[in-house]
Amino acid sequence: MAYVIVEKSGYVGETDGPDFKDYWAALNAMQAQYTPDEIDALHVRIAYDGPEGRTYEV
């Protein structure tokens, strides 16, 4: 189980970035790597890969 930073989430060409053991570590890494405008433009989201598959933050 991991939290994954994903570019183009929900789009063709979705790309997984690094994964983390907890949500807050993933969020801090995403905010350190991307500006708010980049997060919007690149559709960057945090996904949770758990026992029932992948889900995305709201």
C-alpha positions as CSV (number, residue, x, y, z in Angstrom):
1,M,0.0,0.0,0.0
2,A,1.4,3.4,-1.0
3,Y,0.6,7.0,-1.9
4,V,1.8,7.8,-5.4
5,I,2.2,11.2,-7.1
6,V,0.6,10.9,-10.5
7,E,0.9,13.3,-13.4
8,K,-2.0,13.5,-16.0
9,S,-4.2,11.6,-13.5
10,G,-7.3,10.3,-15.3
11,Y,-5.9,11.1,-18.7
12,V,-4.2,9.0,-21.4
13,G,-0.5,9.0,-20.6
14,E,-0.9,9.0,-16.9
15,T,2.5,8.7,-15.3
16,D,3.4,7.5,-11.8
17,G,6.0,9.3,-9.9
18,P,7.5,8.4,-6.5
19,D,5.5,6.6,-3.9
20,F,5.3,7.2,-0.2
21,K,4.2,5.3,2.9
22,D,1.8,8.1,4.1
23,Y,-0.3,10.8,2.5
24,W,1.4,13.7,4.2
25,A,4.8,12.7,2.9
26,A,3.4,12.5,-0.6
27,L,1.6,15.8,-0.2
28,N,4.8,17.6,1.0
29,A,6.8,16.1,-1.8
30,M,4.2,17.1,-4.4
31,Q,4.1,20.7,-3.1
32,A,7.9,20.9,-3.1
33,Q,8.2,19.7,-6.6
34,Y,5.3,21.5,-8.3
35,T,3.8,25.0,-8.2
36,P,0.0,25.3,-7.8
37,D,-0.2,26.3,-11.5
38,E,1.8,23.2,-12.5
39,I,-0.4,21.0,-10.3
40,D,-3.5,22.3,-12.2
41,A,-1.9,22.2,-15.7
42,L,-0.4,18.8,-15.3
43,H,-3.3,17.3,-13.4
44,V,-1.1,16.2,-10.6
45,R,-2.9,14.1,-7.9
46,I,-2.0,11.8,-5.2
47,A,-3.3,8.2,-5.7
48,Y,-3.6,5.6,-3.0
49,D,-2.8,2.1,-4.1
50,G,-4.5,-0.2,-1.6
51,P,-5.8,-3.7,-1.4
52,E,-9.0,-2.7,-3.4
53,G,-7.1,-1.0,-6.2
54,R,-6.2,2.7,-6.9
55,T,-8.2,5.6,-5.7
56,Y,-7.4,9.3,-6.0
57,E,-7.6,12.2,-3.5
58,V,-10.5,14.5,-3.9
